[in-house]
Amino acid sequence: MTTRRTFLAALLAAGAMPRLGWAAVGNPAYLAAAQEADGTFALFGLTEGGIETFRISLPARGHAGAGHPVRAEAVAFARRPGTFARVIDCATGRVIRDLTPPPGRQFNGHGVYDPSGAVLFTSEQDAATSDGVIGVWDVAAGYVRRAAFPSGGIGPHDLRLMPDGATLVVANGGIATDPTDRTKLNIATMRPNLSYLALDGTLLERVELRPDLAQNSIRHLAVRTDGLTGFAMQWEGEAGIVTPLLGLHRRGTDLVLALAPEADEIAMQGYAGSIAFDGAGAEVAISSPRGGRVHRFDDTGAFLGAVSRSDVCGLAARTGGLLASDGLGGLVAIANGTARPLGHADRAWDNHIVTLPKV
């Protein structure tokens, strides 16, 4: 009898069929979705310098993406809650496949490949209950859905592969939503968590916020090469309460919650949209498009300073610092607390910049 564990092992051992690598499309460092001035949507490849290496049309607004670890292939996920995930050959622009979740499920905007590229994991939830699900897709077979397992909580959003290549960390936001209009249904009883899962779905560790912060939805993740996980939060509780929007965690230890000075924290308006470690891994930053600022912290959670930028959200590691994007078409390099414009286009960058694997 084939178990979920043996099935996953077989997929991982199978690997992926060779296609053109990322060098064929200009060695982009990042993926980013945007809305063009004419109202259409697209996925872009970008270098560390903010130079566009490819542009591929999308059927609707994108959110985040996933880049294959070997070949020039990407998955663009719809804005949550979504029913499409488009698999694209970035060298030709060809749509390899449009993925659709099973009936009664929805995609939640994020996904990640296993280290070999043989398996894609997708963040999903049950539309009726908001119970979290991780979908498992067989890449070598043409992105056939093979399995699914619980995410460890309600309303999962971001998920990342840990440096060991054998563990997923999932941001279970804790919010139950109406599938038709995203109305939040359980703010008073939220229980967000970080869940660490083996690739076969086994729950390895789960950590929750303390009760007075239970309305701080854990949304987005960044993972350093040594396994330190940063998470960005969005406050869903009473307006005017100052709460930490950044957390740090290492497996087997307590959570570290990081606060900026009160005036800076208030300026974030209770909302962190993206998170990234810088290129050296010494700093971690969160962004707030509502507050128009990026907050920088060291890896112990000590506040280092703020960078102002209207409608800023996307963040990614860059040599010497960070890359940031905004909804006004700007790309900015941030280093040592100083922002330097890299370019501007007549488009609105969406919430996230996805770092591609270096091959």
C-alpha positions, 0 to 999 in steps of 0.5 A: 500500500502506498502511503503519503510518505512513500508517494512524496519520496518517489516524487522527490526522487524522480526529479524534473525533466530538463528545460532551458535554465534561467540563463536563457532569460537573462539570469533574473534575480526576481519575479514580480507581478504588476498592473500596467497602465492600460489595466492589464496584468503581467509577470516580470523577471528583474535583475538585482539592478531592477532591469526587466528581463522578461514580461509575460501577460497574466489573466488577472491580478497576480500576487506572489509567485514561485520560481523553479529551482533549475529551469526558467519556469514560474508559477504566478498565483492569483491574488487571494482568494484565487482560483488560478495559478498559471505555470509559465515557460519564462523562456517562451512565454508559453503557458504550461498549465493553468492550475485550479484547486479542487472544488471547495478550495481556493488558492491563497496567493503563495507556493514553493517548489521542493529543492529538486523542482519535482514537487510544487506545494501551494497554500490553500484553504477550504472555502467553507471552513477556512481550514488550511490546506497544502496542495501537492502537485507532481511537476514532472507529470505536468503539474498533476495534483497528487495529494494535500495535507493540513497546513496546521491552522486557519487561513494559511497565506505564505509558505517557505522551504526551510534551509534543510530542504525537508521542512515547510514553514507556513504562516497560518493567518488565523482569519476565517473569511467568506469565500465570496467577498473576503469578509472576516468572520472570526476576529474575536477568536483568531489563533494565528500560528507558525507551523513547521511541516515535513514535506509529507505533511507531518506537523513538526512544531507549531508556535502561537502568539500570546493571547493578547496578540491573537488578533495579529495575523501572521501573513508573510515569511522570510527565512535566513540560510541558518533557519532563522524565520522572520514573519510579518503581521497585520493587526486585526484588533481594536484600532489605535493599539500599538502592536509588534508587526515583526516576529523572529523564530528559530525552531525549538525556541521562543518567539521574539517580537520586535517593536519600533519606537511608538511613533514609528509603530503608529505610522505603520498603521498596523499593517506589514505587507512584506518581509525580507532579510537583507543580502548579508542576512544581518538585517530584516525589514518589513514594509507598510504600503499604508504607512509608506515606510520600510522598517529595518531591524537587526537579527535580534529584533532591535530597531535600526530605522525607517525608510519613507517611500509612498505605497511601498510593499515588495521587499527582497534581499539584494547584494549590499541591502534590499530591493523594494517596489511600490505601487507607483512603479518605482524600484528602489535599492535600500542600503544602510538606511538609505534609499536609491532609486533604480528605475520607474515604469508606468505600472503598479507593482504588486505586493511581493518580490519573489527571489529566484534560486541562484544556479 
